């Protein structure tokens, strides 16, 4: 799998972590944050024309890191 050169940042709105990345020519936004009554959740969305498509593409509620979830997501494409 290609190196994605991920730049994980703090999400200023949720206190979690987030990252924008490109894989196979498609742009994505990934976010790992605490959700009340659910726990920590990672979600990955497609970005189209600079805007996030809020249709859910990937959700993970395990203890995996954001980086691990991104690579797991890319392996499924």
C-alpha positions as CSV (number, residue, x, y, z in Angstrom):
1,X,0.0,0.0,0.0
2,X,1.2,3.5,-0.8
3,X,2.5,5.8,1.9
4,X,-0.3,8.3,2.7
5,X,1.9,10.9,4.4
6,X,-0.7,11.4,7.1
7,X,-0.7,14.6,9.1
8,X,-2.8,13.9,12.2
9,X,-4.1,17.1,13.9
10,X,-6.2,17.9,16.9
11,X,-9.8,18.5,16.0
12,X,-10.6,21.9,17.5
13,X,-14.4,21.3,17.6
14,X,-14.5,17.8,19.2
15,X,-11.1,17.6,21.0
16,X,-10.4,14.4,19.1
17,X,-8.0,13.9,16.1
18,X,-8.6,14.4,12.4
19,X,-6.8,14.2,9.1
20,X,-7.3,14.9,5.4
21,X,-5.7,12.5,2.9
22,X,-5.8,11.4,-0.7
23,X,-5.9,7.8,-1.8
24,X,-6.3,6.6,-5.4
25,X,-7.1,10.2,-6.5
26,X,-10.0,10.6,-4.1
27,X,-9.8,13.1,-1.2
28,X,-11.0,12.0,2.3
29,X,-11.6,13.5,5.8
30,X,-11.0,11.2,8.8
31,X,-12.1,12.0,12.3
32,X,-11.6,10.1,15.6
33,X,-13.5,11.7,18.5
34,X,-15.4,10.9,21.7
35,X,-19.2,10.7,21.1
36,X,-21.5,10.8,24.2
37,X,-23.2,7.5,25.0
38,X,-21.2,5.7,22.3
39,X,-17.5,6.2,23.2
40,X,-14.7,6.9,20.8
41,X,-15.6,6.7,17.1
42,X,-13.6,7.0,13.9
43,X,-15.4,8.1,10.8
44,X,-14.0,8.6,7.3
45,X,-15.9,10.7,4.6
46,X,-15.2,11.5,1.0
47,X,-14.4,15.2,0.1
48,X,-15.8,16.4,-3.1
49,X,-15.1,19.9,-4.5
50,X,-13.6,20.9,-1.1
51,X,-16.7,19.9,0.8
52,X,-17.3,16.9,3.0
53,X,-19.9,14.4,1.7
54,X,-21.5,13.4,5.0
55,X,-22.7,10.1,3.7
56,X,-21.0,7.6,6.0
57,X,-18.2,5.7,4.4
58,X,-16.4,4.1,7.3
59,X,-17.1,3.8,11.0
60,X,-15.0,2.1,13.7
61,X,-15.7,2.1,17.4
62,X,-12.6,0.1,18.5
63,X,-9.5,1.3,20.3
64,X,-7.6,1.4,17.0
65,X,-5.7,4.7,16.3
66,X,-6.9,7.1,13.6
67,X,-3.9,6.0,11.5
68,X,-4.7,2.3,11.8
69,X,-8.3,3.0,10.8
70,X,-7.2,5.0,7.8
71,X,-5.0,2.2,6.5
72,X,-7.7,-0.4,7.2
73,X,-10.2,1.8,5.2
74,X,-7.8,2.1,2.3
75,X,-7.2,-1.7,2.2
76,X,-11.0,-2.1,1.5
77,X,-10.9,0.2,-1.6
